[in-house]
């Protein structure tokens, strides 16, 4: 597949916990140290209807994401990562991949997506294939489940230490497979996950 231009979604402060005890032990998953998938249940963030967020349920600046704070009852702050997200503007379903109008991929009633920021202080953690929940004409959330984590399907693929796929070509293959097999009621979209590093 050709390499598409990624669509910048914004920033979130994500809760990247270690894998749950007893979850998905296999040669493909034993190296996982942090779950950094996009689904709200994995990231510790509800992709909720919140007017402070943009239409992809992200924040437009690093400062806004840091101001979002962390769960006040969570004593271990080391699992939080400041993440940036970019989506591949393709939707994978039972009939294959479709290339939508990128300006209409996310909820149009909410503020537009930001222009891409300088991400030179970020490193790529990998790619997730996540359930795409946008339904035209309906108030909708952008993301549902991430089958790699939520359905334990990481054991079928060589994911990296973040339970993410290591490269875009692999992510496209997995997205096509998920779109066809529907481990969750898709369709699916690929999201690149990046983390801010201290320099």
N, C-alpha and C positions, 0 to 999 in steps of 0.2 A: 504494500500500500504506500502511496505517496505520504510524505511527512507533512501534516497540516500545520497551519499557523495556530498556536495555542491561544486560548481566550483567557485573559487574566480576570480572576474572580475577586481577589482581595485577600484579606488576612483574617485569621482567627487564632485565638490562644487555645491550642488543642491539648487534651489530656491523653497522653500516650502511655498507658499502663503496660506493665509486663503482661504476658499471656496469662489467662486464668489458670489456676491449678488444674491439671488433668486435661487441658484443652489441646487437641490436635497433635499429639506426639507422633512424629514420623521423621524420616530423614530430611524431608522438605521443610519441616517446621521447627525442628529442634534448635535452630540457630536464631529464632525470633526472640528479641529482647524487649521490644516495645511494639504495641499495636497502634499504628499511625494511620489506620484506614479512615475514610472520609465519613462513613455513616455516623449519625449522631450518637448511637449507642457505643461506638468504638471511640469516637473523639471526645466523649464527655460533654458534647454540646448538642443542644436541641436545635435543629435547623428550623426554628419556630418563626411564626408570623410576628415579626418585630420591626417596627418602622425605623429603628436605629440601624438596621442592616440594609445592605443593598439587595438587589433582586436575586442574587445567588446566595443570600443569607451570610454574606461576609461583610467585613468592615473595610473601608476604603484606604485606611492608613494604618501604619504600624502603631502610631500613638493611640488611635481608637481601639485597636486590638488589645494593647497593653492595659488601657483603662477599663476594658471589659472585666478584668480581674479573674480570679479563680474561685472555685467553690469554697465558701468560708468554712465549711466543716471538713475540708480536705487538709489534713495536716502535712502531707507529703507533697511539697511543691516541686520536687525535682522531676516529676513526670510530665510537667507542662512544657510544651514547645510552642514557640511563636512560629506559626506556619503561614506560608503563602500558597495559594491554589491557582492552578490554571487548568482549564478544561479543553479537551480535544473537541472541536465543533463537529462532532459526528454522533449519531444516535444509532445504537446497535439493537436490532430487534429480530423477530423470527424470519423476516424476509431479507435480512442483510443490513448493511450500513447505509444510513441516509445522511446527507449533508444539509442541515437546516439553515435558515437565515440566522446567523449568529446573534443578531440583534434581538431575536425573538425567542432565544433559547430559554430565557428565565423570566420570571414573573414581571410583566410590564407595568404593573401598578405600583411597584416599589422603585426606589431610586436606581438610576442606571449603574452599570458596572464602571469602575474607574479605569482610567488609562493605566497601562502597566507601569509600575514603579521601578525604581532602580533595585534590582534583585542581586546585585553583586555581593552582598553580605549573606546570601542564602545558598544553601547546597540542596541538591535534589535528593530526597529520600527515596523516591520511587513513584510508581503509578498505581492507582487503584481503579478498579472497575466497579462502579457503584450504580445502584438502581436510580434511574432518572424519573423523577416524580412529577415533572411539569405537565399539566394537562391544559391545552388551549381553552381559554374562556372560563377557567375555574381558578379560584385562589388555590395556590399549590405550593408545596415545599419542593426544593430542587432535588434533594437526595433522600433515598431510602436506605436499604440495606447494602452492605458490601459483602457479597458472598464469600470472598476470600476469608473474612473473619466470621461474619454472622452465620454462615452455613458451613464453616469449617473446611471450605474448599481449598484453602492454602496447601493442604497436604497433597493436592493433585498437581501442584506446580512448584517450580523452584523459586519461591519468594525469597526476599532478602530479610535482614534482621528486623525490619519494620513491618513485616507482613504485607509488603508491597512488591509489585513486579518491577524488575530491575531496569527494563528498557521499554521504549514505546512500541517497538515491533512486537514484543511478547504481549504487551497490554492489548494491542489490537487483535491479536490472535485469541486471547482469552475473552475479550469483549464480544467477538464474533461468536465464540462458543457459548457464552452466557446468553447472548441474544437469541440464539437458536434453541438452547436447552431450557432457558427460563428457570434457573434455580430459585429465584424470586420473580414475582410477576413484573418483568422489566417494562420497557426497554432499559438499556444501559448506556452510560457515558463514562469515558476515561477522564480521570482527574490526576494531574501531576501534583505531588505534595513536596513542598520545599520547606526547609527549616532555616531560621536565622541563626548564624553562628557568630560568636564573639571574635573580633579581630583586634 
